[in-house]
């Protein structure tokens, strides 16, 4: 894989995913290093002129008015990292921590944080040498940025904290030593530059957007399989319907469904079995498509944020000015991540309703709970219970974090975003949603066994085979839990993503 050049301007969500999950190597171009040196020179100027600059010659937060003697300014930066490493709870998954490292390096590479090039280079060294900081997931209020999580990240740079290296958790200094790296000695402003930003919430958002795109396509795919075994009426997806309500997300989902249903022997005409379908079938483009449009908004916000300078103060070398402002505040991302959780929850909500229609003989015309010898066998009864539990849980997690605020730092920081909490909740909803969609696929494949999988559309048969390659047909009762987890994992696997791309190629418009 070609190294990813970091310049602070052009990083994409897909590149974040590849670096965090697939370990794409990274590099800092020489011209970017020169830009960093220009802003760093401003720090020396302020020392020479004995000017008061927040975080450079002063303390932090409520201590912004405390001037720090020149001889203590290195210690100030180290003290900042140590004191702010106050996170608690389970650590972020390694891919989230790696995304945080990349995003912080990219933000510093913009050249407005007055750090030496070596700071960015050392962050990239962590990625390239496979050193992953162990970062507690709780403790950020999302302004002044993700202070506690980023402080735990920075501890590893200075040879403290803890990290994963070669599959083992160990002290950060030991990880650096084994990789042949020296601890970084922080100069003035650099500790603050490492922790003043939105990279925890944005890492969660970047990975969440990547996976949500895939689940949005799986919602259409799972829905199309359920639609066929329930003998749905595809007239509801005709192009002219969406020409008179031209929301792009609706148009895209309808186009997907038309392609996925083409050639099916199970779909019906109006009046053949019923005049019109229930909403969970008939309104799939409207429901799925609304979440698609919401996701497009979230993706735009996160895409901007990953290439933003979120430090304070900001150094502008072109005009030789330093500005204290509020770019560290996570509110733009917090609102988007709340939205991410809500849009994911809706895909799960309507998926569970389709599952209920399949297992309920009064609605499906199929054997109760999709199993022969019902009574002796309970079949997929509890699959729907689990889906119902997950969608109900999602509704709790979907309560927005961004409407909450608790003042911090002696009321100096009197409004905070709770953006990282929003991101953590969104990923919880995402993984719940993958399970709900997996349950729908298992039930739809079982229903196809009962009506004849050969009658499915060509796309439907490919999806059916994808399920059957992982989950056996339900002939007699067995433990269901492993099947549910297997199917959920398959949706976000490389094989699952490849199938999605194959099935939906060229089906993105009317």
MARTOR-927151 format. One record per residue (C-alpha): residue in three letters; x, y, z. Coordinates in steps of 0.001 Angstrom, whole numbers, padded with zeros to 6 digits. Example, Ala and Ser with C-alpha at 12.3 -4.5 7.8 and 13.67 -1.06 7.14 Angstrom:
! residues 2
+---------+---------+---------+---------+
! residuo !      px !      py !      pz !
+---------+---------+---------+---------+
!     ala !  012300 ! -004500 !  007800 !
!     ser !  013670 ! -001060 !  007140 !
+---------+---------+---------+---------+
This chain:
! residues 510
+---------+---------+---------+---------+
! residuo !      px !      py !      pz !
+---------+---------+---------+---------+
!     unk !  000000 !  000000 !  000000 !
!     unk !  001371 !  003428 ! -000977 !
!     unk !  002204 !  005727 !  001970 !
!     unk ! -000394 !  008363 !  002770 !
!     unk !  001058 !  011890 !  002653 !
!     unk ! -000261 !  014087 !  005467 !
!     unk ! -000672 !  017789 !  004652 !
!     unk ! -003597 !  018942 !  006798 !
!     unk ! -005759 !  019728 !  003786 !
!     unk ! -006751 !  016661 !  001779 !
!     unk ! -007327 !  013748 !  004164 !
!     unk ! -010470 !  011737 !  003400 !
!     unk ! -012704 !  009541 !  005520 !
!     unk ! -011672 !  006524 !  003443 !
!     unk ! -008005 !  007289 !  004123 !
!     unk ! -008718 !  007521 !  007846 !
!     unk ! -010329 !  004078 !  007634 !
!     unk ! -007435 !  002579 !  005684 !
!     unk ! -004854 !  003943 !  008100 !
!     unk ! -006794 !  003032 !  011231 !
!     unk ! -008018 ! -000411 !  010186 !
!     unk ! -005791 ! -001584 !  007338 !
!     unk ! -002581 !  000043 !  008641 !
!     unk ! -001773 !  002117 !  005558 !
!     unk !  001656 !  003723 !  006151 !
!     unk !  001896 !  007508 !  006500 !
!     unk !  004480 !  010179 !  005757 !
!     unk !  005010 !  013933 !  006243 !
!     unk !  006093 !  015686 !  003014 !
!     unk !  009121 !  017955 !  003267 !
!     unk !  007190 !  021019 !  002140 !
!     unk !  004706 !  020520 !  004966 !
!     unk !  007550 !  020271 !  007457 !
!     unk !  008810 !  023638 !  006184 !
!     unk !  005383 !  025162 !  006753 !
!     unk !  005399 !  023878 !  010331 !
!     unk !  008772 !  025461 !  010924 !
!     unk !  007392 !  028864 !  009875 !
!     unk !  004683 !  028884 !  012519 !
!     unk !  007058 !  027459 !  015118 !
!     unk !  009383 !  030420 !  014664 !
!     unk !  006638 !  032646 !  016025 !
!     unk !  006953 !  030986 !  019447 !
!     unk !  010604 !  032010 !  019672 !
!     unk !  009612 !  035555 !  018790 !
!     unk !  007095 !  035734 !  021634 !
!     unk !  009702 !  034466 !  024072 !
!     unk !  012194 !  037063 !  022898 !
!     unk !  009630 !  039835 !  023220 !
!     unk !  008347 !  038519 !  026571 !
!     unk !  004765 !  038733 !  025296 !
!     unk !  001856 !  037027 !  027047 !
!     unk !  000414 !  034262 !  024839 !
!     unk ! -002097 !  031719 !  026133 !
!     unk ! -000596 !  028271 !  026563 !
!     unk !  002863 !  029472 !  025544 !
!     unk !  003792 !  031816 !  028364 !
!     unk !  000722 !  031223 !  030573 !
!     unk ! -001159 !  028449 !  032295 !
!     unk ! -004339 !  026865 !  030952 !
!     unk ! -008099 !  027258 !  031352 !
!     unk ! -008804 !  029175 !  034549 !
!     unk ! -005016 !  029702 !  034874 !
!     unk ! -004792 !  031658 !  031608 !
!     unk ! -003775 !  034771 !  033564 !
!     unk ! -000870 !  033040 !  035335 !
!     unk !  002426 !  033844 !  033598 !
!     unk !  004897 !  030940 !  033658 !
!     unk !  008636 !  031675 !  034118 !
!     unk !  010749 !  030799 !  031079 !
!     unk !  012651 !  028070 !  032904 !
!     unk !  009416 !  026203 !  033692 !
!     unk !  007870 !  026178 !  030224 !
!     unk !  008984 !  022657 !  029271 !
!     unk !  007730 !  021359 !  032602 !
!     unk !  004453 !  023205 !  032023 !
!     unk !  003791 !  021189 !  028865 !
!     unk !  004592 !  017858 !  030537 !
!     unk !  002498 !  018756 !  033574 !
!     unk ! -000387 !  019576 !  031245 !
!     unk ! -000257 !  016142 !  029617 !
!     unk ! -000020 !  014328 !  032941 !
!     unk ! -002737 !  016283 !  034725 !
!     unk ! -005191 !  016057 !  031831 !
!     unk ! -004805 !  012292 !  031410 !
!     unk ! -007899 !  011753 !  033537 !
!     unk ! -009843 !  009338 !  031342 !
!     unk ! -011706 !  006359 !  032766 !
!     unk ! -013601 !  003325 !  031528 !
!     unk ! -012947 !  000809 !  028806 !
!     unk ! -010315 !  001890 !  026283 !
!     unk ! -011255 !  002860 !  022768 !
!     unk ! -010863 !  000039 !  020270 !
!     unk ! -007403 !  000106 !  018626 !
!     unk ! -008770 !  001352 !  015294 !
!     unk ! -010337 !  004362 !  017046 !
!     unk ! -007069 !  005153 !  018813 !
!     unk ! -005130 !  004879 !  015537 !
!     unk ! -007632 !  007190 !  013842 !
!     unk ! -007095 !  009699 !  016657 !
!     unk ! -003323 !  009634 !  016123 !
!     unk ! -003710 !  010212 !  012395 !
!     unk ! -006252 !  012998 !  012810 !
!     unk ! -004139 !  014835 !  015385 !
!     unk ! -001118 !  014617 !  013101 !
!     unk ! -003164 !  015957 !  010201 !
!     unk ! -004548 !  018868 !  012231 !
!     unk ! -001055 !  019860 !  013370 !
!     unk !  000255 !  019516 !  009813 !
!     unk ! -001940 !  022439 !  008755 !
!     unk !  000709 !  024669 !  010305 !
!     unk ! -001342 !  026818 !  012690 !
!     unk ! -000376 !  025154 !  015981 !
!     unk !  003282 !  026256 !  016230 !
!     unk !  004709 !  022776 !  016792 !
!     unk !  008031 !  021510 !  015502 !
!     unk !  007891 !  019070 !  012567 !
!     unk !  009229 !  016337 !  014852 !
!     unk !  005956 !  016325 !  016805 !
!     unk !  003968 !  015374 !  013715 !
!     unk !  006668 !  012951 !  012592 !
!     unk !  006578 !  011197 !  015952 !
!     unk !  002800 !  010815 !  015772 !
!     unk !  003224 !  009192 !  012371 !
!     unk !  005963 !  006995 !  013851 !
!     unk !  003392 !  005561 !  016241 !
!     unk !  001225 !  004565 !  013293 !
!     unk !  004045 !  003236 !  011134 !
!     unk !  005625 !  001205 !  013952 !
!     unk !  002333 ! -000247 !  015156 !
!     unk !  002305 !  001512 !  018541 !
!     unk ! -001309 !  002161 !  019539 !
!     unk ! -001973 !  004310 !  022624 !
!     unk ! -004388 !  002801 !  025145 !
!     unk ! -006940 !  005592 !  025577 !
!     unk ! -009812 !  005413 !  028096 !
!     unk ! -013072 !  006145 !  026295 !
!     unk ! -014762 !  008243 !  028996 !
!     unk ! -013843 !  011645 !  030348 !
!     unk ! -014159 !  014097 !  027454 !
!     unk ! -016730 !  016895 !  027499 !
!     unk ! -015872 !  017920 !  023932 !
!     unk ! -014478 !  021392 !  024702 !
!     unk ! -011678 !  022505 !  025020 !
!     unk ! -011597 !  019644 !  022634 !
!     unk ! -011079 !  016032 !  023673 !
!     unk ! -008613 !  016903 !  026412 !
!     unk ! -008518 !  013678 !  028450 !
!     unk ! -008422 !  011209 !  025532 !
!     unk ! -005770 !  013203 !  023671 !
!     unk ! -003694 !  013541 !  026836 !
!     unk ! -003581 !  009743 !  027123 !
!     unk ! -002462 !  009653 !  023494 !
!     unk !  000253 !  012243 !  024145 !
!     unk !  001551 !  010359 !  027195 !
!     unk !  002838 !  007609 !  024918 !
!     unk !  004805 !  010155 !  022855 !
!     unk !  006684 !  011268 !  025967 !
!     unk !  007330 !  007694 !  027091 !
!     unk !  004549 !  007412 !  029640 !
!     unk !  001006 !  006004 !  029653 !
!     unk !  000243 !  002631 !  028105 !
!     unk !  000143 !  001269 !  024567 !
!     unk ! -000489 ! -001832 !  022527 !
!     unk !  002558 ! -003101 !  020618 !
!     unk !  002789 ! -006380 !  018736 !
!     unk ! -000418 ! -007595 !  020336 !
!     unk !  000661 ! -006826 !  023908 !
!     unk ! -000358 ! -004051 !  026318 !
!     unk !  002653 ! -002411 !  027975 !
!     unk !  003977 !  000911 !  029330 !
!     unk !  004295 !  003535 !  026630 !
!     unk !  008027 !  003934 !  027224 !
!     unk !  008562 !  000215 !  026740 !
!     unk !  006614 !  000280 !  023453 !
!     unk !  008802 !  003134 !  022181 !
!     unk !  011965 !  001290 !  023238 !
!     unk !  010963 ! -001936 !  021498 !
!     unk !  010193 !  000018 !  018320 !
!     unk !  013535 !  001823 !  018464 !
!     unk !  012025 !  005256 !  019186 !
!     unk !  013024 !  007872 !  021752 !
!     unk !  010489 !  009681 !  023958 !
!     unk !  009611 !  013146 !  022703 !
!     unk !  010681 !  016128 !  024823 !
!     unk !  007920 !  018702 !  024544 !
!     unk !  008807 !  022328 !  023964 !
!     unk !  006600 !  025350 !  024703 !
!     unk !  003044 !  025133 !  023324 !
!     unk !  003452 !  021530 !  022111 !
!     unk !  001656 !  019802 !  024969 !
!     unk ! -001317 !  022090 !  024491 !
!     unk ! -001219 !  021545 !  020726 !
!     unk ! -001406 !  017776 !  021204 !
!     unk ! -004536 !  017800 !  023354 !
!     unk ! -006504 !  020836 !  022195 !
!     unk ! -008751 !  019400 !  019472 !
!     unk ! -011725 !  017265 !  018485 !
!     unk ! -009875 !  014172 !  017346 !
!     unk ! -011564 !  011605 !  019612 !
!     unk ! -015067 !  012525 !  018484 !
!     unk ! -013910 !  012943 !  014880 !
!     unk ! -012195 !  009532 !  014898 !
!     unk ! -015459 !  007983 !  016049 !
!     unk ! -017297 !  009949 !  013378 !
!     unk ! -014903 !  008986 !  010575 !
!     unk ! -015138 !  005267 !  011271 !
!     unk ! -018853 !  005566 !  011964 !
!     unk ! -019503 !  007221 !  008605 !
!     unk ! -017483 !  004573 !  006759 !
!     unk ! -019393 !  001714 !  008365 !
!     unk ! -022750 !  003500 !  008148 !
!     unk ! -022401 !  003815 !  004367 !
!     unk ! -022096 !  000029 !  004179 !
!     unk ! -025029 ! -000580 !  006530 !
!     unk ! -027190 !  001803 !  004506 !
!     unk ! -026632 ! -000379 !  001466 !
!     unk ! -027261 ! -003522 !  003513 !
!     unk ! -030574 ! -002024 !  004647 !
!     unk ! -031669 ! -001881 !  000997 !
!     unk ! -030301 ! -005380 !  000339 !
!     unk ! -031879 ! -007009 !  003405 !
!     unk ! -035131 ! -005187 !  002709 !
!     unk ! -035171 ! -006444 ! -000870 !
!     unk ! -034845 ! -010074 !  000281 !
!     unk ! -037632 ! -009649 !  002843 !
!     unk ! -039741 ! -007899 !  000208 !
!     unk ! -039531 ! -010927 ! -002071 !
!     unk ! -040380 ! -013614 !  000481 !
!     unk ! -043317 ! -011452 !  001636 !
!     unk ! -044541 ! -011159 ! -001977 !
!     unk ! -044249 ! -007383 ! -002124 !
!     unk ! -045563 ! -005064 ! -004848 !
!     unk ! -042612 ! -003276 ! -006559 !
!     unk ! -044803 ! -000665 ! -008276 !
!     unk ! -044116 !  001540 ! -005235 !
!     unk ! -040525 !  001887 ! -006415 !
!     unk ! -041230 !  003092 ! -009966 !
!     unk ! -039027 !  006028 ! -011085 !
!     unk ! -041915 !  008427 ! -011685 !
!     unk ! -042860 !  008204 ! -008002 !
!     unk ! -039544 !  009818 ! -007089 !
!     unk ! -039500 !  012319 ! -009906 !
!     unk ! -042308 !  014114 ! -008080 !
!     unk ! -040527 !  013908 ! -004701 !
!     unk ! -036913 !  014194 ! -005771 !
!     unk ! -034965 !  013791 ! -002540 !
!     unk ! -031602 !  012274 ! -003568 !
!     unk ! -031565 !  009660 ! -000815 !
!     unk ! -035016 !  008403 ! -001762 !
!     unk ! -034036 !  008240 ! -005422 !
!     unk ! -030924 !  006233 ! -004591 !
!     unk ! -032657 !  003669 ! -002374 !
!     unk ! -035463 !  003209 ! -004912 !
!     unk ! -032915 !  002628 ! -007673 !
!     unk ! -031166 !  000061 ! -005487 !
!     unk ! -034420 ! -001764 ! -004816 !
!     unk ! -035373 ! -001874 ! -008495 !
!     unk ! -032035 ! -003447 ! -009352 !
!     unk ! -032127 ! -005891 ! -006450 !
!     unk ! -035679 ! -007042 ! -007296 !
!     unk ! -035208 ! -007336 ! -011071 !
!     unk ! -036048 ! -010824 ! -012266 !
!     unk ! -037803 ! -011971 ! -009098 !
!     unk ! -040591 ! -014544 ! -009481 !
!     unk ! -041955 ! -013732 ! -006033 !
!     unk ! -042985 ! -010080 ! -006324 !
!     unk ! -046633 ! -009401 ! -007194 !
!     unk ! -048878 ! -006914 ! -008983 !
!     unk ! -051365 ! -004629 ! -007205 !
!     unk ! -054489 ! -006609 ! -006368 !
!     unk ! -052969 ! -010055 ! -006930 !
!     unk ! -052573 ! -010700 ! -003208 !
!     unk ! -053267 ! -007239 ! -001779 !
!     unk ! -053762 ! -003735 ! -003111 !
!     unk ! -050765 ! -002233 ! -001333 !
!     unk ! -048071 ! -003290 !  001095 !
!     unk ! -047475 ! -002286 !  004700 !
!     unk ! -045204 !  000709 !  005238 !
!     unk ! -042139 ! -001341 !  006241 !
!     unk ! -042145 ! -002690 !  002667 !
!     unk ! -043792 !  000008 !  000575 !
!     unk ! -041972 !  002953 !  002182 !
!     unk ! -038451 !  001526 !  002165 !
!     unk ! -037100 !  004223 ! -000199 !
!     unk ! -038639 !  006971 !  001908 !
!     unk ! -037360 !  005561 !  005218 !
!     unk ! -033972 !  004288 !  004083 !
!     unk ! -033448 !  007287 !  001832 !
!     unk ! -034089 !  009818 !  004592 !
!     unk ! -031281 !  008254 !  006612 !
!     unk ! -029072 !  008283 !  003515 !
!     unk ! -029514 !  012041 !  003221 !
!     unk ! -028830 !  012500 !  006909 !
!     unk ! -025657 !  010453 !  006487 !
!     unk ! -024557 !  012674 !  003595 !
!     unk ! -024795 !  015673 !  005925 !
!     unk ! -022816 !  013904 !  008664 !
!     unk ! -020179 !  012870 !  006130 !
!     unk ! -019799 !  016474 !  004965 !
!     unk ! -019334 !  017742 !  008531 !
!     unk ! -016833 !  015036 !  009447 !
!     unk ! -015013 !  015494 !  006132 !
!     unk ! -014479 !  019179 !  006902 !
!     unk ! -013479 !  018539 !  010499 !
!     unk ! -010715 !  016067 !  009712 !
!     unk ! -008933 !  018827 !  007744 !
!     unk ! -009554 !  021616 !  010253 !
!     unk ! -007280 !  023397 !  012715 !
!     unk ! -008915 !  022815 !  016103 !
!     unk ! -006175 !  024193 !  018342 !
!     unk ! -006088 !  027275 !  020559 !
!     unk ! -004392 !  029657 !  020210 !
!     unk ! -003861 !  029617 !  016450 !
!     unk ! -000671 !  030998 !  014908 !
!     unk ! -000906 !  032739 !  011535 !
!     unk !  002639 !  033125 !  010192 !
!     unk !  001594 !  034999 !  007037 !
!     unk !  000472 !  037957 !  009150 !
!     unk !  002579 !  037147 !  012241 !
!     unk ! -000441 !  037113 !  014527 !
!     unk ! -001635 !  034732 !  017214 !
!     unk ! -005369 !  034468 !  017919 !
!     unk ! -007152 !  032924 !  020881 !
!     unk ! -010504 !  031596 !  019671 !
!     unk ! -012784 !  028597 !  019938 !
!     unk ! -012029 !  026123 !  017155 !
!     unk ! -011569 !  023384 !  019743 !
!     unk ! -015288 !  023446 !  020545 !
!     unk ! -016894 !  020227 !  019355 !
!     unk ! -020435 !  021455 !  018772 !
!     unk ! -020415 !  021122 !  014939 !
!     unk ! -019307 !  017508 !  015243 !
!     unk ! -021447 !  016740 !  018297 !
!     unk ! -024664 !  017638 !  016500 !
!     unk ! -023644 !  015573 !  013477 !
!     unk ! -022768 !  012534 !  015587 !
!     unk ! -026113 !  012678 !  017361 !
!     unk ! -027654 !  012720 !  013892 !
!     unk ! -025511 !  009699 !  012944 !
!     unk ! -026955 !  007705 !  015815 !
!     unk ! -030511 !  008686 !  014945 !
!     unk ! -030223 !  007812 !  011252 !
!     unk ! -028698 !  004424 !  012069 !
!     unk ! -031441 !  003689 !  014573 !
!     unk ! -034070 !  004220 !  011880 !
!     unk ! -032545 !  001573 !  009610 !
!     unk ! -032761 ! -000822 !  012544 !
!     unk ! -036319 !  000223 !  013437 !
!     unk ! -037777 ! -000597 !  010043 !
!     unk ! -035647 ! -003730 !  009646 !
!     unk ! -037130 ! -005196 !  012825 !
!     unk ! -040628 ! -004497 !  011513 !
!     unk ! -039862 ! -006522 !  008385 !
!     unk ! -038501 ! -009347 !  010550 !
!     unk ! -041715 ! -009331 !  012554 !
!     unk ! -043754 ! -009632 !  009370 !
!     unk ! -041730 ! -012681 !  008306 !
!     unk ! -041978 ! -014621 !  011579 !
!     unk ! -045652 ! -013756 !  012196 !
!     unk ! -047872 ! -016206 !  010250 !
!     unk ! -050809 ! -013798 !  010370 !
!     unk ! -048761 ! -011342 !  008299 !
!     unk ! -046533 ! -013601 !  006202 !
!     unk ! -048574 ! -016607 !  005122 !
!     unk ! -045519 ! -018653 !  006126 !
!     unk ! -045145 ! -021220 !  008935 !
!     unk ! -044948 ! -019617 !  012405 !
!     unk ! -041423 ! -018460 !  013170 !
!     unk ! -040259 ! -019902 !  009846 !
!     unk ! -039806 ! -023491 !  010990 !
!     unk ! -041499 ! -026795 !  010241 !
!     unk ! -042789 ! -028813 !  013205 !
!     unk ! -043621 ! -025649 !  015136 !
!     unk ! -044331 ! -026367 !  018773 !
!     unk ! -041617 ! -028951 !  019055 !
!     unk ! -039378 ! -026260 !  017509 !
!     unk ! -039582 ! -022562 !  018327 !
!     unk ! -037648 ! -021654 !  015199 !
!     unk ! -036655 ! -017998 !  014811 !
!     unk ! -039073 ! -016705 !  017444 !
!     unk ! -036278 ! -015335 !  019628 !
!     unk ! -034466 ! -013721 !  016712 !
!     unk ! -037267 ! -011174 !  016588 !
!     unk ! -037088 ! -010756 !  020389 !
!     unk ! -033407 ! -009895 !  020090 !
!     unk ! -034055 ! -007437 !  017268 !
!     unk ! -036817 ! -005812 !  019322 !
!     unk ! -034470 ! -005513 !  022304 !
!     unk ! -031740 ! -003914 !  020199 !
!     unk ! -033994 ! -001347 !  018532 !
!     unk ! -035466 ! -000428 !  021897 !
!     unk ! -031964 !  000017 !  023303 !
!     unk ! -031065 !  002152 !  020288 !
!     unk ! -033868 !  004546 !  021144 !
!     unk ! -032233 !  005169 !  024527 !
!     unk ! -028795 !  005650 !  022962 !
!     unk ! -030258 !  007988 !  020320 !
!     unk ! -031113 !  010624 !  022940 !
!     unk ! -028879 !  013535 !  021909 !
!     unk ! -025748 !  014366 !  023873 !
!     unk ! -025220 !  017712 !  022169 !
!     unk ! -028132 !  019347 !  024011 !
!     unk ! -026336 !  018825 !  027326 !
!     unk ! -023658 !  021012 !  028859 !
!     unk ! -021917 !  021185 !  032234 !
!     unk ! -019519 !  024088 !  032954 !
!     unk ! -015869 !  023182 !  033591 !
!     unk ! -012607 !  024900 !  034606 !
!     unk ! -014185 !  027124 !  037259 !
!     unk ! -016832 !  028308 !  034771 !
!     unk ! -014245 !  029596 !  032295 !
!     unk ! -015316 !  026808 !  029950 !
!     unk ! -019016 !  027315 !  030559 !
!     unk ! -020495 !  025522 !  027555 !
!     unk ! -019296 !  022147 !  026309 !
!     unk ! -020420 !  019891 !  023459 !
!     unk ! -020374 !  016308 !  024803 !
!     unk ! -019395 !  015353 !  021255 !
!     unk ! -017345 !  012314 !  022184 !
!     unk ! -020270 !  010884 !  024124 !
!     unk ! -022360 !  011402 !  020984 !
!     unk ! -019750 !  009523 !  018957 !
!     unk ! -019535 !  006644 !  021413 !
!     unk ! -023314 !  006316 !  021402 !
!     unk ! -023443 !  006415 !  017606 !
!     unk ! -021013 !  003502 !  017306 !
!     unk ! -023026 !  001528 !  019866 !
!     unk ! -026133 !  002091 !  017749 !
!     unk ! -024179 !  001169 !  014622 !
!     unk ! -023153 ! -002216 !  015968 !
!     unk ! -026684 ! -002852 !  017252 !
!     unk ! -027991 ! -002011 !  013790 !
!     unk ! -025595 ! -004448 !  012133 !
!     unk ! -027063 ! -007171 !  014348 !
!     unk ! -030659 ! -006190 !  013554 !
!     unk ! -029959 ! -006249 !  009809 !
!     unk ! -028177 ! -009570 !  010215 !
!     unk ! -031256 ! -010975 !  011939 !
!     unk ! -033439 ! -009798 !  009075 !
!     unk ! -031149 ! -011509 !  006568 !
!     unk ! -031198 ! -014786 !  008524 !
!     unk ! -034999 ! -014712 !  008674 !
!     unk ! -035334 ! -013778 !  005012 !
!     unk ! -033003 ! -016599 !  003949 !
!     unk ! -035032 ! -019039 !  006055 !
!     unk ! -038238 ! -017776 !  004483 !
!     unk ! -036628 ! -018221 !  001049 !
!     unk ! -035982 ! -021868 !  001907 !
!     unk ! -039730 ! -022217 !  002473 !
!     unk ! -040892 ! -020469 ! -000718 !
!     unk ! -038049 ! -021598 ! -002991 !
!     unk ! -034737 ! -019713 ! -003262 !
!     unk ! -034695 ! -020397 ! -007010 !
!     unk ! -037593 ! -017949 ! -007335 !
!     unk ! -035554 ! -015054 ! -005941 !
!     unk ! -034101 ! -012402 ! -008229 !
!     unk ! -030490 ! -013000 ! -009331 !
!     unk ! -029343 ! -010438 ! -006750 !
!     unk ! -031551 ! -012102 ! -004155 !
!     unk ! -029984 ! -015484 ! -004843 !
!     unk ! -026511 ! -013994 ! -004356 !
!     unk ! -027566 ! -012529 ! -001010 !
!     unk ! -029221 ! -015813 ! -000019 !
!     unk ! -025976 ! -017670 ! -000771 !
!     unk ! -023961 ! -015105 !  001212 !
!     unk ! -026132 ! -015892 !  004232 !
!     unk ! -026102 ! -019644 !  003716 !
!     unk ! -022312 ! -019675 !  003433 !
!     unk ! -022273 ! -018482 !  007045 !
!     unk ! -025529 ! -019606 !  008664 !
!     unk ! -027134 ! -022999 !  008029 !
!     unk ! -030820 ! -023444 !  007317 !
!     unk ! -032991 ! -023891 !  010426 !
!     unk ! -034270 ! -027475 !  010403 !
!     unk ! -034446 ! -028049 !  014168 !
!     unk ! -033844 ! -025814 !  017166 !
!     unk ! -030230 ! -024954 !  018011 !
!     unk ! -028381 ! -022208 !  019852 !
!     unk ! -029039 ! -019052 !  017828 !
!     unk ! -026594 ! -016553 !  019343 !
!     unk ! -023470 ! -017573 !  017343 !
!     unk ! -025404 ! -017279 !  014072 !
!     unk ! -026535 ! -013762 !  014939 !
!     unk ! -023020 ! -012593 !  015744 !
!     unk ! -021575 ! -014292 !  012664 !
!     unk ! -024051 ! -012565 !  010386 !
!     unk ! -023577 ! -009142 !  011971 !
!     unk ! -019802 ! -009392 !  011566 !
!     unk ! -020174 ! -010508 !  007949 !
!     unk ! -021982 ! -007304 !  006973 !
!     unk ! -018974 ! -005122 !  007825 !
!     unk ! -016378 ! -007610 !  006599 !
!     unk ! -014319 ! -007176 !  003443 !
!     unk ! -016422 ! -009887 !  001777 !
!     unk ! -019620 ! -008136 !  002788 !
!     unk ! -018452 ! -004797 !  001429 !
!     unk ! -017405 ! -006442 ! -001832 !
!     unk ! -020820 ! -008064 ! -002266 !
!     unk ! -022549 ! -004738 ! -001641 !
!     unk ! -020441 ! -003024 ! -004289 !
!     unk ! -021095 ! -005819 ! -006782 !
!     unk ! -024852 ! -005920 ! -006259 !
!     unk ! -025378 ! -002161 ! -006369 !
!     unk ! -022919 ! -001178 ! -009093 !
!     unk ! -024530 !  001362 ! -011407 !
!     unk ! -027766 !  001554 ! -009405 !
!     unk ! -027425 !  004988 ! -007827 !
!     unk ! -029920 !  006989 ! -009857 !
!     unk ! -033328 !  006951 ! -011507 !
+---------+---------+---------+---------+
